[in-house]
Amino acid sequence: MANQAKRAEAILLLQQMQRTLTDAGEDRYPRRSDFPQEQAAAIKAQLGPWPRALEAAGLKPERTDTRHRKTMKKRLQTKAENHGDAENAPTTENGGNES
């Protein structure tokens, strides 16, 4: 229960900072430097890396796996080319897996 309370507090701190920035006319996400070092560390401890913390607080849209799919597609194409099977290399956006 204490962990959930700390997580909720970290989310609240980020949301409050976002409101403060918006009220001040700043159009950006909260930065670690907007918080005292101890608060920034506590937020990261509860919510993970800063971008994931902003996502958890609902301030930033969650990342998609587009980058991962592009990386996998490139790896599969390279592997096929290295094994002389370039014509069978995946060419779809999601690395050959239709979903």
PDB file as gemmi writes it, atoms N, CA and C in Angstrom:
CRYST1    1.000    1.000    1.000  90.00  90.00  90.00 P 1                      
ATOM      1  N   MET A   1       0.823  -1.202   0.000  1.00  0.00           N  
ATOM      2  CA  MET A   1       0.000   0.000   0.000  1.00  0.00           C  
ATOM      3  C   MET A   1       0.861   1.257   0.000  1.00  0.00           C  
ATOM      4  N   ALA A   2       1.948   1.245   0.732  1.00  0.00           N  
ATOM      5  CA  ALA A   2       2.823   2.412   0.792  1.00  0.00           C  
ATOM      6  C   ALA A   2       3.438   2.688  -0.579  1.00  0.00           C  
ATOM      7  N   ASN A   3       3.747   1.618  -1.322  1.00  0.00           N  
ATOM      8  CA  ASN A   3       4.314   1.777  -2.658  1.00  0.00           C  
ATOM      9  C   ASN A   3       3.329   2.461  -3.605  1.00  0.00           C  
ATOM     10  N   GLN A   4       2.057   2.091  -3.506  1.00  0.00           N  
ATOM     11  CA  GLN A   4       1.033   2.714  -4.349  1.00  0.00           C  
ATOM     12  C   GLN A   4       0.882   4.198  -4.000  1.00  0.00           C  
ATOM     13  N   ALA A   5       0.986   4.509  -2.728  1.00  0.00           N  
ATOM     14  CA  ALA A   5       0.878   5.904  -2.289  1.00  0.00           C  
ATOM     15  C   ALA A   5       2.058   6.717  -2.819  1.00  0.00           C  
ATOM     16  N   LYS A   6       3.264   6.135  -2.793  1.00  0.00           N  
ATOM     17  CA  LYS A   6       4.441   6.834  -3.300  1.00  0.00           C  
ATOM     18  C   LYS A   6       4.335   7.030  -4.811  1.00  0.00           C  
ATOM     19  N   ARG A   7       3.824   6.018  -5.502  1.00  0.00           N  
ATOM     20  CA  ARG A   7       3.637   6.115  -6.950  1.00  0.00           C  
ATOM     21  C   ARG A   7       2.619   7.226  -7.270  1.00  0.00           C  
ATOM     22  N   ALA A   8       1.514   7.235  -6.534  1.00  0.00           N  
ATOM     23  CA  ALA A   8       0.479   8.255  -6.744  1.00  0.00           C  
ATOM     24  C   ALA A   8       1.038   9.644  -6.456  1.00  0.00           C  
ATOM     25  N   GLU A   9       1.874   9.759  -5.438  1.00  0.00           N  
ATOM     26  CA  GLU A   9       2.471  11.052  -5.090  1.00  0.00           C  
ATOM     27  C   GLU A   9       3.413  11.521  -6.203  1.00  0.00           C  
ATOM     28  N   ALA A  10       4.185  10.586  -6.760  1.00  0.00           N  
ATOM     29  CA  ALA A  10       5.095  10.938  -7.851  1.00  0.00           C  
ATOM     30  C   ALA A  10       4.309  11.427  -9.064  1.00  0.00           C  
ATOM     31  N   ILE A  11       3.220  10.751  -9.378  1.00  0.00           N  
ATOM     32  CA  ILE A  11       2.369  11.156 -10.497  1.00  0.00           C  
ATOM     33  C   ILE A  11       1.786  12.546 -10.236  1.00  0.00           C  
ATOM     34  N   LEU A  12       1.328  12.758  -9.016  1.00  0.00           N  
ATOM     35  CA  LEU A  12       0.755  14.051  -8.653  1.00  0.00           C  
ATOM     36  C   LEU A  12       1.783  15.176  -8.782  1.00  0.00           C  
ATOM     37  N   LEU A  13       3.021  14.923  -8.363  1.00  0.00           N  
ATOM     38  CA  LEU A  13       4.082  15.934  -8.485  1.00  0.00           C  
ATOM     39  C   LEU A  13       4.296  16.323  -9.950  1.00  0.00           C  
ATOM     40  N   LEU A  14       4.335  15.329 -10.826  1.00  0.00           N  
ATOM     41  CA  LEU A  14       4.518  15.617 -12.244  1.00  0.00           C  
ATOM     42  C   LEU A  14       3.338  16.395 -12.817  1.00  0.00           C  
ATOM     43  N   GLN A  15       2.123  15.989 -12.459  1.00  0.00           N  
ATOM     44  CA  GLN A  15       0.929  16.675 -12.958  1.00  0.00           C  
ATOM     45  C   GLN A  15       0.854  18.112 -12.453  1.00  0.00           C  
ATOM     46  N   GLN A  16       1.229  18.327 -11.194  1.00  0.00           N  
ATOM     47  CA  GLN A  16       1.227  19.681 -10.644  1.00  0.00           C  
ATOM     48  C   GLN A  16       2.260  20.561 -11.351  1.00  0.00           C  
ATOM     49  N   MET A  17       3.429  19.987 -11.637  1.00  0.00           N  
ATOM     50  CA  MET A  17       4.461  20.752 -12.335  1.00  0.00           C  
ATOM     51  C   MET A  17       3.993  21.086 -13.749  1.00  0.00           C  
ATOM     52  N   GLN A  18       3.295  20.156 -14.397  1.00  0.00           N  
ATOM     53  CA  GLN A  18       2.773  20.431 -15.734  1.00  0.00           C  
ATOM     54  C   GLN A  18       1.789  21.599 -15.700  1.00  0.00           C  
ATOM     55  N   ARG A  19       0.915  21.616 -14.691  1.00  0.00           N  
ATOM     56  CA  ARG A  19      -0.039  22.728 -14.547  1.00  0.00           C  
ATOM     57  C   ARG A  19       0.696  24.043 -14.305  1.00  0.00           C  
ATOM     58  N   THR A  20       1.720  24.008 -13.471  1.00  0.00           N  
ATOM     59  CA  THR A  20       2.512  25.208 -13.179  1.00  0.00           C  
ATOM     60  C   THR A  20       3.158  25.741 -14.457  1.00  0.00           C  
ATOM     61  N   LEU A  21       3.725  24.837 -15.252  1.00  0.00           N  
ATOM     62  CA  LEU A  21       4.358  25.252 -16.502  1.00  0.00           C  
ATOM     63  C   LEU A  21       3.339  25.827 -17.480  1.00  0.00           C  
ATOM     64  N   THR A  22       2.199  25.164 -17.576  1.00  0.00           N  
ATOM     65  CA  THR A  22       1.141  25.633 -18.478  1.00  0.00           C  
ATOM     66  C   THR A  22       0.634  26.997 -18.052  1.00  0.00           C  
ATOM     67  N   ASP A  23       0.425  27.166 -16.761  1.00  0.00           N  
ATOM     68  CA  ASP A  23      -0.042  28.457 -16.234  1.00  0.00           C  
ATOM     69  C   ASP A  23       0.974  29.573 -16.489  1.00  0.00           C  
ATOM     70  N   ALA A  24       2.252  29.203 -16.534  1.00  0.00           N  
ATOM     71  CA  ALA A  24       3.311  30.185 -16.783  1.00  0.00           C  
ATOM     72  C   ALA A  24       3.503  30.426 -18.282  1.00  0.00           C  
ATOM     73  N   GLY A  25       2.697  29.758 -19.101  1.00  0.00           N  
ATOM     74  CA  GLY A  25       2.778  29.946 -20.548  1.00  0.00           C  
ATOM     75  C   GLY A  25       3.839  29.111 -21.237  1.00  0.00           C  
ATOM     76  N   GLU A  26       4.391  28.133 -20.537  1.00  0.00           N  
ATOM     77  CA  GLU A  26       5.415  27.275 -21.129  1.00  0.00           C  
ATOM     78  C   GLU A  26       4.755  26.034 -21.718  1.00  0.00           C  
ATOM     79  N   ASP A  27       5.093  25.747 -22.959  1.00  0.00           N  
ATOM     80  CA  ASP A  27       4.515  24.606 -23.661  1.00  0.00           C  
ATOM     81  C   ASP A  27       5.549  23.487 -23.761  1.00  0.00           C  
ATOM     82  N   ARG A  28       5.765  22.816 -22.647  1.00  0.00           N  
ATOM     83  CA  ARG A  28       6.747  21.720 -22.610  1.00  0.00           C  
ATOM     84  C   ARG A  28       6.416  20.772 -21.473  1.00  0.00           C  
ATOM     85  N   TYR A  29       7.062  19.607 -21.509  1.00  0.00           N  
ATOM     86  CA  TYR A  29       6.902  18.638 -20.431  1.00  0.00           C  
ATOM     87  C   TYR A  29       7.791  19.040 -19.258  1.00  0.00           C  
ATOM     88  N   PRO A  30       7.430  18.618 -18.058  1.00  0.00           N  
ATOM     89  CA  PRO A  30       8.317  18.862 -16.913  1.00  0.00           C  
ATOM     90  C   PRO A  30       9.667  18.167 -17.124  1.00  0.00           C  
ATOM     91  N   ARG A  31      10.705  18.829 -16.703  1.00  0.00           N  
ATOM     92  CA  ARG A  31      12.056  18.265 -16.784  1.00  0.00           C  
ATOM     93  C   ARG A  31      12.518  17.889 -15.383  1.00  0.00           C  
ATOM     94  N   ARG A  32      13.494  17.014 -15.321  1.00  0.00           N  
ATOM     95  CA  ARG A  32      14.070  16.659 -14.018  1.00  0.00           C  
ATOM     96  C   ARG A  32      14.573  17.912 -13.317  1.00  0.00           C  
ATOM     97  N   SER A  33      15.127  18.830 -14.089  1.00  0.00           N  
ATOM     98  CA  SER A  33      15.699  20.039 -13.506  1.00  0.00           C  
ATOM     99  C   SER A  33      14.638  20.982 -12.932  1.00  0.00           C  
ATOM    100  N   ASP A  34      13.370  20.717 -13.201  1.00  0.00           N  
ATOM    101  CA  ASP A  34      12.291  21.524 -12.620  1.00  0.00           C  
ATOM    102  C   ASP A  34      12.033  21.150 -11.156  1.00  0.00           C  
ATOM    103  N   PHE A  35      12.610  20.049 -10.721  1.00  0.00           N  
ATOM    104  CA  PHE A  35      12.375  19.528  -9.371  1.00  0.00           C  
ATOM    105  C   PHE A  35      13.671  19.539  -8.575  1.00  0.00           C  
ATOM    106  N   PRO A  36      13.553  19.645  -7.250  1.00  0.00           N  
ATOM    107  CA  PRO A  36      14.752  19.429  -6.425  1.00  0.00           C  
ATOM    108  C   PRO A  36      15.291  18.013  -6.706  1.00  0.00           C  
ATOM    109  N   GLN A  37      16.578  17.839  -6.561  1.00  0.00           N  
ATOM    110  CA  GLN A  37      17.221  16.565  -6.892  1.00  0.00           C  
ATOM    111  C   GLN A  37      16.558  15.379  -6.177  1.00  0.00           C  
ATOM    112  N   GLU A  38      16.188  15.566  -4.914  1.00  0.00           N  
ATOM    113  CA  GLU A  38      15.581  14.473  -4.145  1.00  0.00           C  
ATOM    114  C   GLU A  38      14.219  14.078  -4.724  1.00  0.00           C  
ATOM    115  N   GLN A  39      13.428  15.080  -5.136  1.00  0.00           N  
ATOM    116  CA  GLN A  39      12.113  14.783  -5.718  1.00  0.00           C  
ATOM    117  C   GLN A  39      12.258  14.092  -7.066  1.00  0.00           C  
ATOM    118  N   ALA A  40      13.178  14.576  -7.889  1.00  0.00           N  
ATOM    119  CA  ALA A  40      13.394  13.954  -9.195  1.00  0.00           C  
ATOM    120  C   ALA A  40      13.821  12.497  -9.021  1.00  0.00           C  
ATOM    121  N   ALA A  41      14.689  12.245  -8.066  1.00  0.00           N  
ATOM    122  CA  ALA A  41      15.134  10.874  -7.809  1.00  0.00           C  
ATOM    123  C   ALA A  41      13.977  10.006  -7.322  1.00  0.00           C  
ATOM    124  N   ALA A  42      13.119  10.553  -6.474  1.00  0.00           N  
ATOM    125  CA  ALA A  42      11.966   9.796  -5.970  1.00  0.00           C  
ATOM    126  C   ALA A  42      10.982   9.492  -7.100  1.00  0.00           C  
ATOM    127  N   ILE A  43      10.778  10.452  -7.989  1.00  0.00           N  
ATOM    128  CA  ILE A  43       9.876  10.237  -9.125  1.00  0.00           C  
ATOM    129  C   ILE A  43      10.415   9.114 -10.000  1.00  0.00           C  
ATOM    130  N   LYS A  44      11.703   9.165 -10.300  1.00  0.00           N  
ATOM    131  CA  LYS A  44      12.312   8.124 -11.134  1.00  0.00           C  
ATOM    132  C   LYS A  44      12.298   6.767 -10.433  1.00  0.00           C  
ATOM    133  N   ALA A  45      12.482   6.766  -9.129  1.00  0.00           N  
ATOM    134  CA  ALA A  45      12.471   5.505  -8.386  1.00  0.00           C  
ATOM    135  C   ALA A  45      11.090   4.849  -8.446  1.00  0.00           C  
ATOM    136  N   GLN A  46      10.049   5.653  -8.446  1.00  0.00           N  
ATOM    137  CA  GLN A  46       8.690   5.114  -8.453  1.00  0.00           C  
ATOM    138  C   GLN A  46       8.167   4.825  -9.860  1.00  0.00           C  
ATOM    139  N   LEU A  47       8.568   5.634 -10.838  1.00  0.00           N  
ATOM    140  CA  LEU A  47       7.953   5.540 -12.159  1.00  0.00           C  
ATOM    141  C   LEU A  47       8.900   5.118 -13.278  1.00  0.00           C  
ATOM    142  N   GLY A  48      10.184   4.983 -12.967  1.00  0.00           N  
ATOM    143  CA  GLY A  48      11.129   4.558 -13.994  1.00  0.00           C  
ATOM    144  C   GLY A  48      11.805   5.743 -14.670  1.00  0.00           C  
ATOM    145  N   PRO A  49      12.430   5.485 -15.828  1.00  0.00           N  
ATOM    146  CA  PRO A  49      13.114   6.558 -16.547  1.00  0.00           C  
ATOM    147  C   PRO A  49      12.171   7.733 -16.824  1.00  0.00           C  
ATOM    148  N   TRP A  50      12.720   8.913 -16.965  1.00  0.00           N  
ATOM    149  CA  TRP A  50      11.909  10.130 -17.064  1.00  0.00           C  
ATOM    150  C   TRP A  50      10.831  10.059 -18.149  1.00  0.00           C  
ATOM    151  N   PRO A  51      11.138   9.608 -19.354  1.00  0.00           N  
ATOM    152  CA  PRO A  51      10.067   9.534 -20.360  1.00  0.00           C  
ATOM    153  C   PRO A  51       8.929   8.596 -19.940  1.00  0.00           C  
ATOM    154  N   ARG A  52       9.269   7.489 -19.301  1.00  0.00           N  
ATOM    155  CA  ARG A  52       8.225   6.552 -18.837  1.00  0.00           C  
ATOM    156  C   ARG A  52       7.429   7.172 -17.689  1.00  0.00           C  
ATOM    157  N   ALA A  53       8.097   7.985 -16.857  1.00  0.00           N  
ATOM    158  CA  ALA A  53       7.404   8.670 -15.760  1.00  0.00           C  
ATOM    159  C   ALA A  53       6.377   9.650 -16.318  1.00  0.00           C  
ATOM    160  N   LEU A  54       6.758  10.387 -17.361  1.00  0.00           N  
ATOM    161  CA  LEU A  54       5.822  11.324 -17.986  1.00  0.00           C  
ATOM    162  C   LEU A  54       4.637  10.582 -18.600  1.00  0.00           C  
ATOM    163  N   GLU A  55       4.902   9.401 -19.157  1.00  0.00           N  
ATOM    164  CA  GLU A  55       3.814   8.581 -19.704  1.00  0.00           C  
ATOM    165  C   GLU A  55       2.900   8.094 -18.586  1.00  0.00           C  
ATOM    166  N   ALA A  56       3.488   7.641 -17.481  1.00  0.00           N  
ATOM    167  CA  ALA A  56       2.700   7.122 -16.361  1.00  0.00           C  
ATOM    168  C   ALA A  56       1.801   8.203 -15.767  1.00  0.00           C  
ATOM    169  N   ALA A  57       2.262   9.444 -15.821  1.00  0.00           N  
ATOM    170  CA  ALA A  57       1.482  10.563 -15.284  1.00  0.00           C  
ATOM    171  C   ALA A  57       0.438  11.056 -16.285  1.00  0.00           C  
ATOM    172  N   GLY A  58       0.435  10.480 -17.475  1.00  0.00           N  
ATOM    173  CA  GLY A  58      -0.537  10.880 -18.484  1.00  0.00           C  
ATOM    174  C   GLY A  58      -0.185  12.184 -19.176  1.00  0.00           C  
ATOM    175  N   LEU A  59       1.064  12.601 -19.080  1.00  0.00           N  
ATOM    176  CA  LEU A  59       1.482  13.879 -19.671  1.00  0.00           C  
ATOM    177  C   LEU A  59       1.989  13.710 -21.094  1.00  0.00           C  
ATOM    178  N   LYS A  60       2.536  12.552 -21.374  1.00  0.00           N  
ATOM    179  CA  LYS A  60       3.144  12.286 -22.666  1.00  0.00           C  
ATOM    180  C   LYS A  60       2.507  11.016 -23.222  1.00  0.00           C  
ATOM    181  N   PRO A  61       2.190  10.990 -24.516  1.00  0.00           N  
ATOM    182  CA  PRO A  61       1.611   9.760 -25.072  1.00  0.00           C  
ATOM    183  C   PRO A  61       2.604   8.607 -24.959  1.00  0.00           C  
ATOM    184  N   GLU A  62       2.084   7.417 -24.734  1.00  0.00           N  
ATOM    185  CA  GLU A  62       2.958   6.253 -24.626  1.00  0.00           C  
ATOM    186  C   GLU A  62       3.653   6.004 -25.952  1.00  0.00           C  
ATOM    187  N   ARG A  63       4.891   5.549 -25.869  1.00  0.00           N  
ATOM    188  CA  ARG A  63       5.643   5.282 -27.083  1.00  0.00           C  
ATOM    189  C   ARG A  63       5.067   4.061 -27.789  1.00  0.00           C  
ATOM    190  N   THR A  64       5.271   4.027 -29.073  1.00  0.00           N  
ATOM    191  CA  THR A  64       4.808   2.884 -29.856  1.00  0.00           C  
ATOM    192  C   THR A  64       6.007   1.992 -30.135  1.00  0.00           C  
ATOM    193  N   ASP A  65       5.741   0.847 -30.659  1.00  0.00           N  
ATOM    194  CA  ASP A  65       6.841  -0.062 -30.965  1.00  0.00           C  
ATOM    195  C   ASP A  65       7.317   0.099 -32.408  1.00  0.00           C  
ATOM    196  N   THR A  66       7.022   1.227 -33.035  1.00  0.00           N  
ATOM    197  CA  THR A  66       7.417   1.461 -34.420  1.00  0.00           C  
ATOM    198  C   THR A  66       8.930   1.359 -34.589  1.00  0.00           C  
ATOM    199  N   ARG A  67       9.658   1.944 -33.679  1.00  0.00           N  
ATOM    200  CA  ARG A  67      11.119   1.908 -33.774  1.00  0.00           C  
ATOM    201  C   ARG A  67      11.623   0.474 -33.690  1.00  0.00           C  
ATOM    202  N   HIS A  68      11.058  -0.305 -32.779  1.00  0.00           N  
ATOM    203  CA  HIS A  68      11.454  -1.710 -32.634  1.00  0.00           C  
ATOM    204  C   HIS A  68      11.163  -2.473 -33.924  1.00  0.00           C  
ATOM    205  N   ARG A  69       9.986  -2.245 -34.501  1.00  0.00           N  
ATOM    206  CA  ARG A  69       9.624  -2.939 -35.742  1.00  0.00           C  
ATOM    207  C   ARG A  69      10.584  -2.580 -36.869  1.00  0.00           C  
ATOM    208  N   LYS A  70      10.946  -1.313 -36.979  1.00  0.00           N  
ATOM    209  CA  LYS A  70      11.874  -0.898 -38.027  1.00  0.00           C  
ATOM    210  C   LYS A  70      13.239  -1.555 -37.832  1.00  0.00           C  
ATOM    211  N   THR A  71      13.692  -1.634 -36.591  1.00  0.00           N  
ATOM    212  CA  THR A  71      14.974  -2.261 -36.289  1.00  0.00           C  
ATOM    213  C   THR A  71      14.942  -3.738 -36.658  1.00  0.00           C  
ATOM    214  N   MET A  72      13.864  -4.416 -36.286  1.00  0.00           N  
ATOM    215  CA  MET A  72      13.755  -5.843 -36.593  1.00  0.00           C  
ATOM    216  C   MET A  72      13.688  -6.072 -38.101  1.00  0.00           C  
ATOM    217  N   LYS A  73      12.967  -5.229 -38.816  1.00  0.00           N  
ATOM    218  CA  LYS A  73      12.863  -5.347 -40.269  1.00  0.00           C  
ATOM    219  C   LYS A  73      14.254  -5.232 -40.890  1.00  0.00           C  
ATOM    220  N   LYS A  74      15.013  -4.238 -40.439  1.00  0.00           N  
ATOM    221  CA  LYS A  74      16.351  -4.020 -40.979  1.00  0.00           C  
ATOM    222  C   LYS A  74      17.259  -5.211 -40.680  1.00  0.00           C  
ATOM    223  N   ARG A  75      17.163  -5.738 -39.465  1.00  0.00           N  
ATOM    224  CA  ARG A  75      17.991  -6.899 -39.101  1.00  0.00           C  
ATOM    225  C   ARG A  75      17.647  -8.105 -39.966  1.00  0.00           C  
ATOM    226  N   LEU A  76      16.358  -8.344 -40.177  1.00  0.00           N  
ATOM    227  CA  LEU A  76      15.944  -9.480 -40.994  1.00  0.00           C  
ATOM    228  C   LEU A  76      16.373  -9.313 -42.443  1.00  0.00           C  
ATOM    229  N   GLN A  77      16.284  -8.094 -42.966  1.00  0.00           N  
ATOM    230  CA  GLN A  77      16.718  -7.846 -44.338  1.00  0.00           C  
ATOM    231  C   GLN A  77      18.223  -8.080 -44.476  1.00  0.00           C  
ATOM    232  N   THR A  78      18.986  -7.587 -43.520  1.00  0.00           N  
ATOM    233  CA  THR A  78      20.441  -7.754 -43.548  1.00  0.00           C  
ATOM    234  C   THR A  78      20.802  -9.228 -43.474  1.00  0.00           C  
ATOM    235  N   LYS A  79      20.129  -9.946 -42.588  1.00  0.00           N  
ATOM    236  CA  LYS A  79      20.394 -11.376 -42.441  1.00  0.00           C  
ATOM    237  C   LYS A  79      20.084 -12.110 -43.746  1.00  0.00           C  
ATOM    238  N   ALA A  80      18.961 -11.798 -44.373  1.00  0.00           N  
ATOM    239  CA  ALA A  80      18.588 -12.446 -45.628  1.00  0.00           C  
ATOM    240  C   ALA A  80      19.592 -12.125 -46.721  1.00  0.00           C  
ATOM    241  N   GLU A  81      20.036 -10.860 -46.778  1.00  0.00           N  
ATOM    242  CA  GLU A  81      21.017 -10.467 -47.782  1.00  0.00           C  
ATOM    243  C   GLU A  81      22.342 -11.182 -47.563  1.00  0.00           C  
ATOM    244  N   ASN A  82      22.757 -11.329 -46.330  1.00  0.00           N  
ATOM    245  CA  ASN A  82      24.018 -12.003 -46.011  1.00  0.00           C  
ATOM    246  C   ASN A  82      23.970 -13.488 -46.319  1.00  0.00           C  
ATOM    247  N   HIS A  83      22.781 -14.057 -46.342  1.00  0.00           N  
ATOM    248  CA  HIS A  83      22.633 -15.486 -46.630  1.00  0.00           C  
ATOM    249  C   HIS A  83      22.139 -15.720 -48.056  1.00  0.00           C  
ATOM    250  N   GLY A  84      22.213 -14.686 -48.891  1.00  0.00           N  
ATOM    251  CA  GLY A  84      21.850 -14.823 -50.286  1.00  0.00           C  
ATOM    252  C   GLY A  84      20.368 -15.030 -50.521  1.00  0.00           C  
ATOM    253  N   ASP A  85      19.535 -14.535 -49.643  1.00  0.00           N  
ATOM    254  CA  ASP A  85      18.088 -14.738 -49.760  1.00  0.00           C  
ATOM    255  C   ASP A  85      17.380 -13.384 -49.761  1.00  0.00           C  
ATOM    256  N   ALA A  86      17.964 -12.407 -50.464  1.00  0.00           N  
ATOM    257  CA  ALA A  86      17.432 -11.046 -50.437  1.00  0.00           C  
ATOM    258  C   ALA A  86      16.019 -10.955 -50.978  1.00  0.00           C  
ATOM    259  N   GLU A  87      15.670 -11.814 -51.955  1.00  0.00           N  
ATOM    260  CA  GLU A  87      14.319 -11.724 -52.507  1.00  0.00           C  
ATOM    261  C   GLU A  87      13.255 -12.170 -51.514  1.00  0.00           C  
ATOM    262  N   ASN A  88      13.650 -12.896 -50.481  1.00  0.00           N  
ATOM    263  CA  ASN A  88      12.700 -13.324 -49.454  1.00  0.00           C  
ATOM    264  C   ASN A  88      12.769 -12.475 -48.192  1.00  0.00           C  
ATOM    265  N   ALA A  89      13.528 -11.403 -48.232  1.00  0.00           N  
ATOM    266  CA  ALA A  89      13.623 -10.517 -47.073  1.00  0.00           C  
ATOM    267  C   ALA A  89      12.277  -9.845 -46.853  1.00  0.00           C  
ATOM    268  N   PRO A  90      11.891  -9.646 -45.595  1.00  0.00           N  
ATOM    269  CA  PRO A  90      10.593  -9.015 -45.318  1.00  0.00           C  
ATOM    270  C   PRO A  90      10.564  -7.596 -45.835  1.00  0.00           C  
ATOM    271  N   THR A  91       9.445  -7.216 -46.400  1.00  0.00           N  
ATOM    272  CA  THR A  91       9.313  -5.866 -46.922  1.00  0.00           C  
ATOM    273  C   THR A  91       8.153  -5.121 -46.301  1.00  0.00           C  
ATOM    274  N   THR A  92       7.397  -5.771 -45.426  1.00  0.00           N  
ATOM    275  CA  THR A  92       6.275  -5.089 -44.790  1.00  0.00           C  
ATOM    276  C   THR A  92       6.773  -4.220 -43.654  1.00  0.00           C  
ATOM    277  N   GLU A  93       5.976  -3.266 -43.262  1.00  0.00           N  
ATOM    278  CA  GLU A  93       6.323  -2.304 -42.216  1.00  0.00           C  
ATOM    279  C   GLU A  93       6.613  -2.985 -40.892  1.00  0.00           C  
ATOM    280  N   ASN A  94       5.951  -4.091 -40.588  1.00  0.00           N  
ATOM    281  CA  ASN A  94       6.112  -4.711 -39.269  1.00  0.00           C  
ATOM    282  C   ASN A  94       7.048  -5.912 -39.308  1.00  0.00           C  
ATOM    283  N   GLY A  95       7.992  -5.923 -40.202  1.00  0.00           N  
ATOM    284  CA  GLY A  95       9.021  -6.942 -40.191  1.00  0.00           C  
ATOM    285  C   GLY A  95       8.562  -8.284 -40.734  1.00  0.00           C  
ATOM    286  N   GLY A  96       7.537  -8.318 -41.555  1.00  0.00           N  
ATOM    287  CA  GLY A  96       7.109  -9.564 -42.166  1.00  0.00           C  
ATOM    288  C   GLY A  96       5.963 -10.231 -41.469  1.00  0.00           C  
ATOM    289  N   ASN A  97       5.574  -9.726 -40.331  1.00  0.00           N  
ATOM    290  CA  ASN A  97       4.457 -10.320 -39.604  1.00  0.00           C  
ATOM    291  C   ASN A  97       3.232  -9.464 -39.802  1.00  0.00           C  
ATOM    292  N   GLU A  98       2.246  -9.981 -40.481  1.00  0.00           N  
ATOM    293  CA  GLU A  98       1.006  -9.235 -40.677  1.00  0.00           C  
ATOM    294  C   GLU A  98       0.196  -9.281 -39.415  1.00  0.00           C  
ATOM    295  N   SER A  99      -0.156  -8.100 -38.878  1.00  0.00           N  
ATOM    296  CA  SER A  99      -0.994  -8.073 -37.675  1.00  0.00           C  
ATOM    297  C   SER A  99      -2.009  -6.983 -37.735  1.00  0.00           C  
TER     298      SER A  99                                                      
END                                                                             
